[in-house]
């Protein structure tokens, strides 16, 4: 094949210091040229340098760190033997990403025979423990489970040569900072450290300063955008009381009718509720759960790509690493935890000069968070009213009129050559009805039936309109008064759980929310006040959910890598019980 000038400008894999086995795998995978992040990272990483990389999913960052680890591993190979402590550790925020990275590393490492083990929470620890015992070259792990296995003496970090933090910003957002530091502190000073992050908030810089030595820095924009075609994302926020969020979202999406959208929810429970609400409106929505296997996920994503599903409803966790080029909308059922997380989410649309839309449902208490996003991005966010029931009726009718008009035109065209045909007998039936009723009344009844059949919901209940606080005016959460001090009875309708781990074990509120939301069907929002005491913690949850939660936890959970018992707080059997705890 003749190389033209343009191709000569591109970096080539053959110029990178990677052995033949690795070059071969890359070729087999059909990669023609290294991506920019690979072109910039692979050589310094093979040379053993530390690296700080700003790059998002879809840039080829996995191969950028995996190939050098494999190259360095293979160079050491003759000296390594079965039962060795790991050579490399890759930390990822989620199980999904861990599995994805692990699959990629295994694939790239086929030719050098790398032994890769994946460890993550939410699965029995036994098999992972055993896999580590059998000798491993590269461990891909989520931080919580890595700590757990480190504490059990099963994950050995004393001979580690390379550690990679993948999607470090996500890990920090998920509250893993202490776990990450504990893990890094357990590695030898001489190891190479690599940090990849889609965004570079101050916390990431601090982490990098603490753990990277004279790192090479690489910054890759998600896509090379031709001048004048910067990503365009139209950002709209709908102000709505929290209790009406899901209903409002249904209306907004029915009015907007995205071609391919991802709807982010905070918890699995929300994912289910939202999917149900959207489906009831006749929208084609599908849930994407962290619990689904890869095959199922792939099928769901395929249905979005092919247009059979319009809306993918997912938690951040389940959506990690998903790369769907055709997305037109990113929808936030809840305001994300941080401005960076918001920017990360909306980065999925508006690529390559196409216009993308970001929609966010915003409770009054989060308006200031959206202003923070505006400051961070320098892009305006428009606040719009939630469509009213009357707006939706009008939209629906306009849509029906369009469909009918198209059908009428098509039918007329088909009939032109000969006499009108009535193969299906519809006209004959209508002739009979028209003799009895007015023609327009008949058509009106048919349209109503059609709308009912396609799931037009009853929007009778109106969603309260909330006034936008004026600039500078910030709504403070209701006064907490003296409530935080001491132990008070749980709120009406809620009950309290007692967890036998507290401050002394380093337990923080987010750990408790994480554990409960992960291991039960409880949504983060269902979880009420959390009080962390020295050796125990108290968590308020809805009374009606208590039995379910206790059943799914089977009396215990893992907090900070340790078992912790969870039971009803006997101080208060239910709402309204007297004051005072037994201890
Ligand atoms: P990542 O950003 O690591 O999630 O990779 C995104 C996708 O790009 C994956 O499907 C990789 O298989 C693919 N990929 C990685 N490097 C290259 C390359 N040099 N050429 C073509 N595709 C690549």
Boltz pocket constraint, residues with backbone or C-beta under 6 A from the ligand:
constraints:
  - pocket:
      binder: B
      contacts: [[A, 30], [A, 31], [A, 32], [A, 33], [A, 34], [A, 35], [A, 38], [A, 56], [A, 57], [A, 58], [A, 59], [A, 60], [A, 61], [A, 62], [A, 63], [A, 321]]
      max_distance: 6.0
